[in-house]
C-alpha cells in the first residue's frame, strides 16, 4: 500500500506544478499582448481615436504636439524579438521609447529664437559699467561695474548677477529686487492693467517676479509708455550703460592674419582692419558672425560689406561681443560674375599691401616689392608715386620689356597660370597689357628666362599644392642657384 500512496502524492504534486506553470504562461501572454498592442498605442500621439458613438472606455492621455516624425517599434523584429521566442527581458522592456526620449523642444512646442534681433541686443558681462537711477527713491540709485562673476552690489539686497542679460532684462531684474522693499511706479502700472499680477509678484522672491515682469515689460518700459502714456506711469528704475567692456574676437577665413584680436571698438570693420584686411579670395558679401549665448546656444548672422562699397553707402556697423567668431567666406567662382575683386582690392577693407616678386636676372634686378593693394602691372615695373609705390626701376629702353610674363597661382584650379605681356604697350596705355596685380604674383622679364622658369615649373618641380608651395619655390629659386 505504501508504494501506491507515494504514486498518488507524486501525481498530485505534478498536477499542481502544471497548473501553476499554465497560469504563469497565460498571465505572461496577456501582459505581452497588452504591451504589443494597447501599450504602444497609448504612447503613440498619432494613434486613431475610437468613434464618438463607441462605448469603449479609454484612459485620458494628454498627447503632446509633435513636430517631427517619431517612429515607435511596431513589430517583433523592430524590438529584436523573434516570433515564438521567449518573452522579452527587463532590459528589452527598458529600451522601449518613451515621451522622455523626445527632444524637449518638441514637447514644449518651442525652439531657440535664432533671429537677428539677438545681435542687436547688448548683453552685459564682466567689465561693463552701469548706472541705475531710482526717481522717487534716490537712496537706491547706484553706479557699479560688473565683477569677474558678473555681479553688482545693490543697496539693501547685496550681490546680484547681471551677466548675460540684455539691458532691458537687467533693468527688470533690478525692478524685481526693489519691488520687495518699495512700491515702484511701473509695477503699479502693471497692476492697474492686470489685477491678477498682484498675486504673481507680491510676496514672491525677485527671481519669480522677474519672469512675470519680463513678460509684461517687453521690449522695454519706455516703448510701452510711448504707445500708451496714460496707462504707463513715469518709471522709477532706469538703467544706463556707462562703459562697455573690451572684447576679443576670433578672425578666421580669407584674411591676411587669422587669429584672436582684442578690439577697442567692437565693430566688424575694426576687426577686419586688425586682422590685416580681406584677401583677394574673400567674399565680403558673406561675413558670418557666430555668437555663443549664456545658455550655450549658438546664433549666427551674415553681414554684407561688399554691396555698400559697390553702391557707395555707409558700411553696416555691426557690433561684436566678447568671444564672437568672425568668418570671412571664400569667393565661389560660380558666384564671382557679379563680384568686382579689383574694386575690393582698392578699398580699405582689403589688405593694404601686396607682395610682388620681379625677376630680371640678366640685369641684376631681383626681389620682392611691397605695393599698395590694387596696383597694376605698370605700377610694379615703374612705380606709382601717387599711391605710394616705388616699382623696381627697370630701364624703359630694355628690349626685353616686350617679353614679360606674369605668373600667378590659381587656388581654384590648383595650378600656376602664366600670362605673356608686353610691358612697353602697357606703359603706353594699353589696358589689356596692364592687369591688376594680386598678392604673391611673380613678374619675369626676358623671353629666354621666361622659358627656363616655365620649364622648371612644368618639369623640375612637382605640382604646387597651395600658394605657400608656390611662394617657397621662388624664394629658393636663386638661393639654390638653379640655373647656373
Secondary structure, DSSP 8 states (H G I E B T S, - for coil): -HHHHHHHHHHHHHHHHHHHHHHHHHHHHHHHHHIIIIIHHHH-TT-----TT-------------SS------STGGGT--TTS----HHHHHTS--GGGS-HHHHTT-----STHHHHS-B--TT-EEEEEETT-GGG-EEEE--TTSEEEETTTEEEE-TT-BHHHHHHHHHHHHTTTS--HHHHHHHHH-TTHHHHHTTS-HHHHHHHHHHHS-S-HHHHHHH-TTTS---SEEEEEEE---EEEEEEESBSS-EEEEESS-BHHHHHHHTT-B-TTEEEEEEEEEEE-TTS-EEEEEE--HHHHHHT------B--TT-EEEEEE--GGGGGG--HHHHHTSTTB-SEEEEEEEEGGGTEEEEEEEETT-BHHHHHH--GGGT-------TT-GGGGSEEEEEEETTTTEEEEEEE-HHHHHTT-GGG--B--TT-EEEE-HHHHHHHHHIIIIIS----SHHHHHHHHHTTTTTTTT-
